[in-house]
Amino acid sequence: MPLLGVNIDHVATLRQARRVNVPDIQAAAEAAIAGGADNITVHLREDRRHIQDHDVAQLRKNLKVRLNLEMAVTEEMIRVARLVIPHNVCLVPEQRQELTTESGLDVQAQVSRLRSATKKIKSKGIIVSLFVDPDPVQIQAAKQAGADAVEIHTGAYANAKDAVGRALELERIQSAAQLARDLGLILNAGHGLNYENVRSIAQISGMNELNIGFSILARAVFVGLEPAVREMKKLINGPAAREE
Ligand code: PXP
């Protein structure tokens, strides 16, 4: 059964709407952990639109579970990672105007740059993952770049217009997952996963961890964060867990 990483960026989005100190990020992380989160994920964006540097430092100091830091491949972010030393780093592409991370990294086009970044981060004992589309070329390139893990971008699957498109995207993810496993990479996935579409991804053999943010936070508005995480965890764990 895959682990669940809960991305709490949008707790900070709400806080930054008023630039105050509520809702409290640490309390949100603790509620997610109480609901069954195996890691807490935050994306420190270059424009600091939600998570701030002090959030990352505070979470690293106080969290009882792993901290997974998503970040762009820049000198500034590599410095932050080497200073804070989260358990995991997920390198992502970043564009200023995007609403969320819209595609995977083009690893193939920048293997040596990513190899150098990965090496600098790994030298602090941090597990490095590359966020990639379900494309065999990118998975192979992630291996060449020295990554420990890949996080397969499930956005195209989540956004598929109909059942046929969704099935095709699921097949692409399944074969990319198989390749990642064959190459000895840790296999993670995320983006756009929700209570309706998570099961097929959770059932992929060898799936280590799913990272989910928006759908859990959207549900939390109505039921609270801890129950929203618990519901997701039950779906990931499968029908047997649901009957408990
Ligand atoms: N994984 C990565 C690398 C991401 O950038 C994001 C979005 O921040 C997620 C997972 C979570 O996506 P969502 O918020 O759609 O669940």
Residues whose N, C-alpha, C, O or C-beta is under 5 A from the ligand:
A	BS01	PXP	N7 H43 V92 T101 F131 G190 H191 G192 L193 N211 I212 G213 F214 S215
